[in-house]
């Protein structure tokens, strides 16, 4: 799923692990990262070979801001991992999925 849906694959993998397999929310949130890593390495290699990253040079400011945001989010998420209880994480995750679903449903294709 990760290779088919990209980042959106996590929105399918995490609920599947929690609901169907009864995995802990923390474990279910971490497993897609491990699953996605090989996919990202293959994609990075492929895109590097065909010159697809050339567009990133033109959008350098956007790339830097997104990379910094990603690093900060991962750092903060790692700090909160042992602090925030499952009773808070699960409803927050459900809310994020609902908002995402509404946005996808309302999106008009190009």
N, C-alpha and C positions, 0 to 999 in steps of 0.2 A: 504494500500500500504506500509506503513512504516514497518509493521510486515512481509510482503512478501519480500520487497526489502532492508530492513535494512536502512542504511544511504543513499543508492541510492534512497530511496523513496522520499527524499527531492527534488531530481532532477526532479521528476515527479509532486510532490505536488505544489511546488512553481510556475512553469509555468502555471499549471492548474488554480491555484487561481488567477494569474495575467491576463492570457489571456481569460479564459472562464468566470470567475466571476468578472473581473475588480477590483480585490483587489489591494490596495496600495502595492508596493514592500516591504515596511518595515513590514506591517502586514503579507503579504504572507511569508516572511522569518521567522517570529516569530511563526506563527501557527503550522508549522511542529514540532517545538520544544515541544510545548504543547501536540501535538498528539503523539509524540514519547516517551514522558516521561512514560506513563503507560506501553508501550511495553518494554522499557528498564528495568523497575522495575520487570516485570514478567520474562524477560530473565535473569536478574541478579539473581533472586530467583531460577529459574530452574537450571542455570549453577552452582550456589553455592551448590545446593543439590547433583548434580551428580558428583562433583569433577572436573568439566571442567576447573576451574581456576588454577589447579595445574600447568599447563603449563606456566602460567604467572610468577610463582616463578623462573622458569628457565630463563625467558626473562625479569628479573626485570629492567635492564638498559633501555631496549626498552620501557617498560611500563612507566617508570618514565619520559623519554624524551617525549613520546607521550602525557602523561598527562599534563606536563608542557607546551608543545606546544599548546595543546587544551585550557588550562586556559589563556595563553597569547593571543591567537587568539580571544577568547570570550571577554576578557577584552578590547582589541584594537577595536574589532568590536562594542562593546557597546559604546565606546567613539566616534567612527566615525558615529554611527547611526544618531545622530541629526545634523551632520556636512555635510555629503556628500549628495548632491541633487539627487533626483530620476533620473534626466537626465544623471547622471554619473553611478548610481547603475545599472540601467536596461541594458545599453550596456555592462557593466562589467559582469553582470550575463549571458547575452547571449554569450559572449565570453567564459566564463568558461564552459557553457553547450556545446558549439561547440567543444572546446578542449576535454572535457570529452567524447563526442560522437565519435570523431575521435579515441581517445585512446581505447574506448570499441570496436569500429568497427575493429580496427587493432589488437586487442588482440587475441593471439592464445591460445586456451584452452589447458589444460594439457593432 
